[in-house]
Amino acid sequence: MLVLQRATLVNRVLGKYSYVSGSAFPVLFTFSRNAMDNASKNASDMIGSLQMKYNRGRQAAITNELVDIRYHYLVCRCVLWLVF
């Protein structure tokens, strides 16, 4: 009886959609599948965006380290040139 009440409620909530296939359950399945597909796509997009931000930050850190190394090399070279 509880299942029948749920089906009746779903049919009333969905209105015209429930009459297309004669039952609301295929419509609900389609809605659920579409929601899961959209969630998967959004998750993939978010992962791609976060991965891009991480890679940019990592590359910036590497670049800064290389600039520091080069700067210190040039400073040491100038100091040695002045000393000798």
JOVEN-V284050 format. One record per residue. SS is DSSP state (~ for helix, > for strand, _ for the rest). NEAR is the number of other C-alpha atoms within 10 Angstrom. D_CENTER is the distance of its C-alpha to the mean C-alpha in Angstrom with 1 decimal. Layout:
SS_NEAR_D_CENTER ; SS_NEAR_D_CENTER
This chain:
__6_42.3 ; ~_7_39.0 ; ~_8_37.2 ; ~_9_39.4 ; ~_10_38.6 ; ~_11_34.9 ; ~_16_35.3 ; ~_13_37.6 ; ~_13_35.2 ; ~_16_32.3 ; ~_18_34.7 ; ~_13_35.7 ; ~_12_32.2 ; ~_13_31.0 ; __12_34.3 ; ~_11_34.6 ; ~_16_31.6 ; ~_19_33.5 ; ~_12_36.5 ; ~_11_34.8 ; ~_11_34.7 ; __11_37.2 ; __15_34.8 ; ~_23_31.7 ; ~_14_30.1 ; ~_14_29.1 ; ~_17_27.5 ; ~_15_25.7 ; ~_11_24.5 ; ~_12_23.2 ; ~_12_21.5 ; ~_12_19.8 ; ~_12_18.9 ; ~_12_17.4 ; ~_12_15.4 ; ~_12_14.1 ; ~_12_13.3 ; ~_12_11.5 ; ~_12_9.4 ; ~_12_8.8 ; ~_12_8.0 ; ~_12_5.6 ; ~_12_3.9 ; ~_12_4.7 ; ~_12_4.0 ; ~_12_1.3 ; ~_12_3.6 ; ~_12_5.9 ; ~_12_6.2 ; ~_12_6.8 ; ~_12_8.9 ; ~_12_10.7 ; ~_12_11.6 ; ~_12_12.8 ; ~_12_14.8 ; ~_12_16.3 ; ~_12_17.4 ; ~_12_18.9 ; ~_12_20.6 ; ~_12_22.0 ; ~_12_23.4 ; ~_12_25.0 ; ~_12_26.5 ; ~_12_27.9 ; ~_12_29.5 ; ~_12_31.1 ; ~_12_32.4 ; ~_12_33.9 ; ~_12_35.5 ; ~_12_37.0 ; ~_12_38.3 ; ~_12_39.9 ; ~_12_41.5 ; ~_12_43.0 ; ~_12_44.3 ; ~_12_45.9 ; ~_12_47.4 ; ~_12_48.9 ; ~_11_50.3 ; ~_10_51.9 ; ~_9_53.3 ; ~_8_54.9 ; ~_7_56.3 ; __6_57.9
